[in-house]
Amino acid sequence: MPGKYITQQQESIYMKNRQRGFSQETSSAKAGISIRSGRRIEKNQRGRKKQRHWRTRQDPFGAVWETEIIPLLAREPELTGTTLWEYLDDHYPGQYSEKLLRTLQRRVKHWRAVKGPEKAVIFCQSVPAGQQGLSDFTRPRTTITIAGKPFDHLLYQFRLAYSHWRDVHVIQGGESYSALADGLQNALHKLGGVPAEHRTDSLSAAYINTTQKRELTQAYEALCQHYDMKPTVNNLGVSHENGAIENAHGSLKHRIEQAIKVRGSADFQNLEVYRRFLDQIVDKLNKRCQGRLAEEQLHLKPLPHYRFMDFSELTVKVTTSSTISVKRGLYSVPSRLIGENIRVHLYHDRLECFVSQTPVITLSRVYPKTPEGRARRIDYRHVIHALAAKPQAFRFSQLRDDLLPTPQYHQLWQRAEQQFDPQQACKWMVSVLRFAYDHDCESPLAAELLQQNPLPELKALQKRFIRRHATQPDIPAKQHTIDAYDQLLSGSWITQEMAYV
């Protein structure tokens, strides 16, 4: 139509149809323009719309834009349009209605693009084969339960920048040197080689104070030196500098969610079943990079002959209560260790205890639910024989509830308190625990006793579980003569014949 400007979209439709081989007439019809306009487009003679330099309506923010809004944006470029509108509404009540919010947001967006500060630029990387491996910790988006109980944990992930091969390790507790060292070494030994450089974030969550940060930094540097890797760290809070591993977190979490939906449940029988579940997911992800992995393995350095220390070491003394305290956790140990100074190798998931160089016990590590709290792992089997010697100590023991191994035994103790007097209840409960330990029948015994109402008397249980010593055979004693005794004293040994009856 005469006097109507041709839009950019119409020009694009016309040229695309011409490139497909359509005539000027057909292309013009498809674009909704005249044939003459089509010819002008091909000759680059189309008219240009004059830029308008005047406003078609009054600027609603003309009174405050230059004097108040721009100074605020110049000082704090991250201020949003909503925040600025609220500022105007507070200082000029009723003058700027909420209908102007969208207009203000567009004005702020335009100002940032034209006069705003420079933005960070992400430079995509092309890392050579064998050059870089990356580590980081993350949490699954789906709540995982083990035997019906929520399982609070992290996932450590190692990834090669070139081939995108990855390995995932379950971490109990937070980010720490032992978690990083254990996961990294497991990945490297599974990979069969070592990249030239290892990159991670600042791991600030692992540091409680400056002294610990220095110790962990030294341990991490020694770990990288052992594997002949150069340690590098991205800038604090700049996650895209660790992008090769951050992107891998997203794909891993998505795969876990999908696999759990197929499985139909996020509850696992035990930790080992959950680990196998994750291994299957990682194996499927790694199938996509087998070709690049084979190429990258040719550039990896060989592994050292042995693993590096992936634990923290400390020394603790066993208290008279047969317990040790480690990192806000209280653990029971066998009573024979009372008074001993034992060395503890502290891993993210366990404690390995030594007397001198001799290993004595391995304990599963526990973590408090809050940073200020404490956790306990008390095993009645460590102290049951000592407790059986003084069963009345059970009643008001600070560890009484922890000594009961399962909810079923908590129910038994409640029923025992109701049925027996306090002294008998203590003796009955301690005896049941001892029978469960001595005869290795913890679960069956609790299930059997809970079905009985009232609870059986202690004498009936003792008659069932305590085995009387069998009658010893009568062995006749032979009286030696005085002469034989004289020969013994003088050193003249003789052979005595045993008389069998």
C-alpha distance (Angstrom), angle and dihedral (degrees) to the residues before:
residue distance angle dihedral
M1 . . .
P2 3.81 . .
G3 3.81 113.7 .
K4 3.83 93.9 18.0
Y5 3.79 117.6 116.9
I6 3.77 119.3 -126.7
T7 3.81 111.9 -120.7
Q8 3.78 126.2 -131.8
Q9 3.78 89.2 -114.3
Q10 3.81 91.7 56.8
E11 3.81 90.6 50.1
S12 3.80 89.9 51.1
I13 3.83 93.5 49.6
Y14 3.81 91.4 48.1
M15 3.84 94.7 50.2
K16 3.81 93.6 45.1
N17 3.78 91.6 53.7
R18 3.81 91.1 47.0
Q19 3.82 89.4 52.1
R20 3.80 89.1 52.7
G21 3.80 89.7 57.6
F22 3.80 102.2 -100.7
S23 3.80 120.0 144.3
Q24 3.81 123.9 -106.5
E25 3.79 90.3 -105.1
T26 3.84 94.1 52.5
S27 3.82 93.9 42.1
S28 3.81 91.8 49.0
A29 3.80 91.3 49.6
K30 3.81 91.7 50.7
A31 3.82 90.9 49.6
G32 3.81 93.5 45.3
I33 3.80 95.6 -120.8
S34 3.80 135.8 113.3
I35 3.81 123.8 -92.4
R36 3.81 88.8 -115.8
S37 3.80 90.5 55.7
G38 3.79 89.2 49.7
R39 3.81 90.3 55.2
R40 3.82 90.1 50.5
I41 3.81 90.0 51.8
E42 3.80 91.5 53.5
K43 3.83 90.8 47.8
N44 3.81 91.0 45.0
Q45 3.79 89.1 -121.8
R46 3.77 98.3 121.6
G47 3.78 117.3 134.4
R48 3.77 118.9 -101.9
K49 3.76 122.7 -136.2
K50 3.77 110.3 -117.1
Q51 3.75 114.3 -117.6
R52 3.77 113.4 -113.0
H53 3.81 115.0 -129.4
W54 3.78 97.6 -179.7
R55 3.80 132.0 73.7
T56 3.80 121.2 -111.9
R57 3.80 92.3 -151.2
Q58 3.75 137.9 19.1
D59 3.83 116.2 -77.1
P60 3.86 105.8 -111.5
F61 3.83 90.8 -155.8
G62 3.82 96.7 41.0
A63 3.82 92.8 112.9
V64 3.83 95.8 54.1
W65 3.80 107.6 21.5
E66 3.81 98.8 87.4
T67 3.80 97.3 29.2
E68 3.82 102.3 43.2
I69 3.81 115.5 3.1
I70 3.82 98.8 50.8
P71 3.85 93.9 46.3
L72 3.82 89.2 51.9
L73 3.80 91.8 48.9
A74 3.80 91.9 46.0
R75 3.80 90.1 54.0
E76 3.83 96.7 40.5
P77 3.83 110.7 19.0
E78 3.81 92.2 -179.4
L79 3.81 93.7 67.2
T80 3.80 110.2 122.7
G81 3.77 128.3 -136.1
T82 3.81 90.1 -111.7
T83 3.80 92.3 55.0
L84 3.81 91.8 48.4
W85 3.81 92.0 48.8
E86 3.82 89.9 51.6
Y87 3.81 88.2 49.6
L88 3.82 90.7 53.7
D89 3.79 91.7 45.3
D90 3.82 90.5 53.3
H91 3.82 94.4 48.2
Y92 3.82 98.5 34.9
P93 3.82 105.9 31.8
G94 3.78 114.0 -157.6
Q95 3.83 95.6 0.2
Y96 3.82 97.5 96.6
S97 3.80 113.4 44.0
E98 3.78 123.5 -155.8
K99 3.82 88.9 -107.6
L100 3.82 87.2 74.8
L101 3.82 93.4 57.9
R102 3.80 94.9 91.8
T103 3.82 90.7 47.5
L104 3.81 90.3 52.5
Q105 3.80 91.9 47.7
R106 3.83 90.5 53.9
R107 3.80 91.3 47.9
V108 3.82 91.4 50.9
K109 3.80 91.8 47.7
H110 3.82 90.7 50.4
W111 3.81 91.6 48.3
R112 3.81 91.8 52.4
A113 3.81 91.3 51.0
V114 3.82 94.2 47.4
K115 3.80 105.8 31.9
G116 3.80 105.4 5.1
P117 3.82 126.2 116.3
E118 3.79 124.1 -80.2
K119 3.81 115.5 -86.6
A120 3.78 129.9 -137.3
V121 3.78 113.8 -91.1
I122 3.79 121.4 -143.7
F123 3.79 112.9 -142.5
C124 3.79 111.5 -156.2
Q125 3.77 112.5 -131.7
S126 3.79 132.8 -139.4
V127 3.80 104.7 -162.9
P128 3.83 117.0 -164.8
A129 3.80 120.1 -119.2
G130 3.79 113.9 -82.0
Q131 3.79 93.5 12.0
Q132 3.79 107.1 104.2
G133 3.80 141.8 24.2
L134 3.82 122.2 -178.1
S135 3.80 133.4 -153.5
D136 3.78 132.8 -165.5
F137 3.80 142.6 150.1
T138 3.80 127.3 -123.6
R139 3.80 141.6 163.2
P140 3.82 126.4 -121.4
R141 3.79 114.2 -112.8
T142 3.82 91.1 -135.1
T143 3.81 119.7 75.6
I144 3.82 107.8 -116.2
T145 3.80 121.9 -153.8
I146 3.81 129.2 -165.6
A147 3.81 113.8 -152.5
G148 3.80 88.7 -17.7
K149 3.82 96.1 -51.1
P150 3.85 122.6 110.0
F151 3.79 110.3 -103.0
D152 3.80 111.6 -145.2
H153 3.80 108.2 -158.6
L154 3.78 147.8 130.0
L155 3.77 130.6 -125.3
Y156 3.80 116.6 -131.3
Q157 3.80 111.9 -153.6
F158 3.81 128.4 -167.6
R159 3.80 119.5 -169.0
L160 3.79 136.5 178.3
A161 3.80 111.6 -129.7
Y162 3.82 95.6 -143.8
S163 3.82 106.2 40.8
H164 3.86 96.7 22.6
W165 3.82 90.8 -132.8
R166 3.79 109.2 159.0
D167 3.79 143.6 -171.9
V168 3.81 127.7 -160.9
H169 3.79 127.9 -155.9
V170 3.84 129.9 -173.0
I171 3.81 111.9 -121.4
Q172 3.79 122.5 -163.3
G173 3.79 111.4 -155.3
G174 3.78 126.8 11.4
E175 3.76 135.8 -48.5
S176 3.81 108.4 -57.4
Y177 3.76 141.8 148.9
S178 3.82 92.7 -101.5
A179 3.82 90.9 51.4
L180 3.80 92.2 48.5
A181 3.81 94.0 44.4
D182 3.81 93.8 47.2
G183 3.81 94.8 47.0
L184 3.82 94.7 42.7
Q185 3.78 94.7 49.4
N186 3.80 92.8 46.0
A187 3.81 88.9 53.1
L188 3.82 94.9 46.6
H189 3.80 93.6 48.8
K190 3.80 90.7 47.5
L191 3.80 89.1 48.8
G192 3.80 92.7 48.0
G193 3.79 96.0 -137.6
V194 3.79 146.4 52.3
P195 3.84 129.2 -116.3
A196 3.79 120.1 -134.7
E197 3.81 93.9 -115.0
H198 3.80 136.1 32.2
R199 3.80 118.6 -156.9
T200 3.77 128.1 -166.9
D201 3.78 139.7 152.7
S202 3.79 123.7 -98.0
L203 3.84 92.5 -83.6
S204 3.80 87.0 -144.6
A205 3.81 90.5 162.9
A206 3.79 88.7 67.9
Y207 3.79 94.1 60.9
I208 3.79 122.3 83.6
N209 3.80 96.8 173.3
T210 3.79 141.6 -7.6
T211 3.80 94.0 -89.6
Q212 3.80 93.2 53.2
K213 3.80 90.7 45.4
R214 3.80 89.9 54.8
E215 3.82 92.3 48.2
L216 3.80 93.6 47.7
T217 3.80 91.8 45.9
Q218 3.79 90.4 52.9
A219 3.82 91.3 47.7
Y220 3.82 91.5 49.0
E221 3.81 92.2 48.9
A222 3.81 89.6 50.3
L223 3.81 89.9 50.3
C224 3.82 91.7 53.2
Q225 3.80 90.8 45.3
H226 3.81 90.1 53.2
Y227 3.82 90.0 56.2
D228 3.83 93.3 38.5
M229 3.82 92.2 -118.7
K230 3.78 125.9 142.3
P231 3.83 109.7 -125.6
T232 3.82 115.7 -136.9
V233 3.81 130.5 177.4
N234 3.80 129.8 -159.6
N235 3.80 120.7 -129.9
L236 3.78 114.8 -80.2
G237 3.81 111.6 -91.0
V238 3.83 95.0 5.1
S239 3.79 100.2 112.0
H240 3.82 96.5 171.0
E241 3.81 88.6 69.0
N242 3.80 84.7 68.6
G243 3.80 91.2 42.3
A244 3.80 97.7 134.3
I245 3.81 89.7 66.1
E246 3.83 97.8 32.8
N247 3.81 90.5 58.8
A248 3.80 89.4 48.5
H249 3.81 89.5 56.7
G250 3.78 90.4 59.9
S251 3.79 94.7 51.2
L252 3.81 91.7 44.9
K253 3.81 93.6 51.6
H254 3.80 90.8 47.2
R255 3.80 91.7 51.3
I256 3.80 91.4 48.5
E257 3.81 90.8 51.6
Q258 3.81 92.0 49.1
A259 3.81 93.7 46.2
I260 3.81 91.4 50.2
K261 3.81 90.5 51.0
V262 3.81 89.7 52.6
R263 3.81 90.5 45.3
G264 3.79 90.7 49.7
S265 3.80 96.3 -138.3
A266 3.80 140.6 57.8
D267 3.81 91.7 -154.7
F268 3.80 118.1 103.4
Q269 3.78 129.2 -165.9
N270 3.79 93.6 -128.8
L271 3.78 141.5 -19.7
E272 3.80 93.9 -88.9
V273 3.82 91.5 58.2
Y274 3.81 89.9 51.0
R275 3.81 90.9 50.3
R276 3.80 91.5 52.0
F277 3.81 88.8 49.7
L278 3.83 90.7 55.5
D279 3.81 92.1 44.4
Q280 3.81 90.3 56.5
I281 3.82 90.7 52.2
V282 3.82 92.6 48.3
D283 3.82 92.0 47.2
K284 3.81 90.2 55.4
L285 3.80 91.3 49.4
N286 3.80 91.1 49.0
K287 3.80 92.6 52.8
R288 3.81 88.6 74.8
C289 3.81 93.8 61.2
Q290 3.80 102.9 43.3
G291 3.81 93.5 115.5
R292 3.80 95.5 50.3
L293 3.81 90.4 41.2
A294 3.81 91.4 56.5
E295 3.80 88.4 51.5
E296 3.81 93.0 47.3
Q297 3.80 94.7 47.7
L298 3.81 88.3 64.6
H299 3.82 88.4 63.8
L300 3.82 98.6 44.8
K301 3.79 122.3 107.5
P302 3.83 118.4 -117.9
L303 3.79 119.9 -96.2
P304 3.82 119.4 -107.4
H305 3.79 117.0 -109.8
Y306 3.81 95.2 -105.8
R307 3.79 140.7 25.1
F308 3.77 122.5 -99.9
M309 3.79 123.3 -118.4
D310 3.79 106.6 -76.1
F311 3.79 98.4 179.2
S312 3.79 141.2 69.1
E313 3.78 117.3 -117.5
L314 3.79 126.5 -143.6
T315 3.79 138.5 157.2
V316 3.82 123.1 -128.4
K317 3.78 134.6 174.8
V318 3.79 121.4 -126.7
T319 3.80 110.1 -121.8
T320 3.78 126.5 -135.9
S321 3.81 86.8 -100.9
S322 3.84 88.0 63.8
T323 3.82 92.3 -112.7
I324 3.79 138.3 120.2
S325 3.79 128.2 -154.9
V326 3.81 117.7 -139.4
K327 3.84 126.4 168.9
R328 3.83 96.6 -24.0
G329 3.80 90.2 -44.4
L330 3.82 126.8 113.6
Y331 3.82 116.3 -150.4
S332 3.78 131.9 -176.7
V333 3.81 119.8 -135.2
P334 3.82 132.9 -175.5
S335 3.79 111.1 -68.5
R336 3.82 92.5 -123.0
L337 3.83 86.7 74.6
I338 3.82 94.7 60.9
G339 3.80 110.1 131.5
E340 3.82 94.2 14.2
N341 3.79 124.6 124.7
I342 3.78 104.3 -132.5
R343 3.80 129.2 -169.6
V344 3.79 114.6 -128.7
H345 3.80 124.4 -156.0
L346 3.79 101.0 -155.3
Y347 3.81 115.1 -152.0
H348 3.79 125.9 173.9
D349 3.81 91.2 -103.0
R350 3.82 106.6 23.8
L351 3.80 148.1 22.8
E352 3.80 119.2 -131.0
C353 3.80 110.3 -160.7
F354 3.81 126.7 -157.5
V355 3.79 137.2 -174.4
S356 3.79 102.8 -150.7
Q357 3.81 100.3 -42.5
T358 3.80 96.3 -29.3
P359 3.83 117.6 103.7
V360 3.79 110.3 -132.3
I361 3.80 107.4 171.0
T362 3.82 144.0 -7.9
L363 3.81 118.3 -143.9
S364 3.81 130.2 -167.4
R365 3.79 109.7 -116.9
V366 3.81 121.2 -118.4
Y367 3.79 129.4 -159.3
P368 3.82 128.8 -154.3
K369 3.78 116.5 -114.0
T370 3.81 91.7 -127.0
P371 3.83 130.1 34.1
E372 3.80 90.1 -115.4
G373 3.81 95.7 44.5
R374 3.78 133.8 87.1
A375 3.79 133.0 -131.9
R376 3.79 133.6 -150.4
R377 3.76 136.5 -152.4
I378 3.80 107.7 -175.3
D379 3.80 120.8 172.3
Y380 3.80 113.8 -162.9
R381 3.80 90.0 -154.5
H382 3.80 90.0 71.0
V383 3.83 93.4 61.8
I384 3.79 107.0 17.4
H385 3.81 96.9 109.6
A386 3.80 91.5 49.0
L387 3.80 89.5 47.6
A388 3.81 91.4 48.9
A389 3.82 88.7 59.6
K390 3.84 90.4 58.7
P391 3.83 107.3 20.5
Q392 3.81 94.8 168.5
A393 3.82 88.4 71.7
F394 3.80 87.3 71.7
R395 3.82 95.4 70.3
F396 3.82 99.3 69.0
S397 3.80 99.9 17.7
Q398 3.80 114.8 140.5
L399 3.81 86.9 -135.4
R400 3.80 96.4 45.6
D401 3.81 97.1 114.5
D402 3.82 91.0 43.7
L403 3.82 91.6 52.1
L404 3.80 90.3 61.6
P405 3.83 102.1 85.2
T406 3.83 102.6 -156.0
P407 3.82 140.5 16.9
Q408 3.82 87.6 -103.4
Y409 3.81 90.3 62.6
H410 3.81 90.1 48.7
Q411 3.82 87.5 56.4
L412 3.81 90.6 48.9
W413 3.81 91.1 52.6
Q414 3.83 91.7 50.5
R415 3.80 91.0 51.1
A416 3.81 92.1 45.0
E417 3.83 90.4 54.0
Q418 3.81 89.8 52.1
Q419 3.82 96.2 45.5
F420 3.82 103.3 38.6
D421 3.78 135.4 41.0
P422 3.84 114.2 -99.3
Q423 3.81 96.5 -95.6
Q424 3.78 94.3 46.7
A425 3.82 91.4 44.7
C426 3.83 91.6 55.2
K427 3.80 92.6 47.0
W428 3.81 91.6 46.1
M429 3.83 94.2 49.4
V430 3.82 94.8 45.6
S431 3.80 90.6 48.2
V432 3.80 91.7 51.5
L433 3.82 90.0 51.7
R434 3.78 90.6 49.9
F435 3.81 92.7 48.7
A436 3.83 89.3 49.2
Y437 3.81 90.7 53.0
D438 3.82 99.3 39.9
H439 3.80 93.7 47.5
D440 3.84 97.8 33.8
C441 3.80 93.5 -125.8
E442 3.80 103.7 121.2
S443 3.81 99.3 139.9
P444 3.84 99.5 33.7
L445 3.80 92.1 47.7
A446 3.82 93.5 51.1
A447 3.82 92.0 47.1
E448 3.81 91.5 49.0
L449 3.82 95.4 47.9
L450 3.82 93.3 47.5
Q451 3.82 89.4 58.6
Q452 3.81 91.8 56.9
N453 3.80 120.5 85.5
P454 2.95 115.9 -144.6
L455 3.79 101.9 25.5
P456 3.81 114.2 -109.6
E457 3.78 118.1 -99.7
L458 3.79 118.6 -101.3
K459 3.81 92.5 -114.9
A460 3.79 90.5 58.9
L461 3.80 90.7 52.1
Q462 3.80 92.0 46.7
K463 3.78 91.0 50.6
R464 3.80 89.0 52.6
F465 3.80 100.3 44.4
I466 3.81 107.5 26.1
R467 3.78 109.8 81.3
R468 3.77 116.3 -150.3
H469 3.76 116.7 -131.5
A470 3.78 112.8 -102.6
T471 3.83 117.1 -112.4
Q472 3.78 109.9 -89.5
P473 3.83 116.7 -123.9
D474 3.79 116.3 -107.4
I475 3.78 106.3 -106.9
P476 3.81 112.4 -169.6
A477 3.79 115.2 -130.9
K478 3.80 118.9 -133.2
Q479 3.80 117.0 -139.4
H480 3.79 111.8 -139.2
T481 3.79 120.7 -142.4
I482 3.82 125.9 -112.2
D483 3.81 90.0 -113.6
A484 3.80 90.8 58.9
Y485 3.81 89.9 51.5
D486 3.83 90.7 51.0
Q487 3.78 89.8 51.3
L488 3.84 90.1 51.5
L489 3.81 91.9 52.5
S490 3.80 93.3 46.8
G491 3.82 92.5 50.2
S492 3.79 95.3 -113.3
W493 3.79 97.3 135.8
I494 3.74 120.0 -158.5
T495 3.81 131.7 -176.7
Q496 3.78 114.5 -110.9
E497 3.78 117.3 -150.4
M498 3.77 116.6 -133.3
A499 3.74 113.2 -128.8
Y500 3.80 110.2 -139.6
V501 3.74 117.1 -153.8
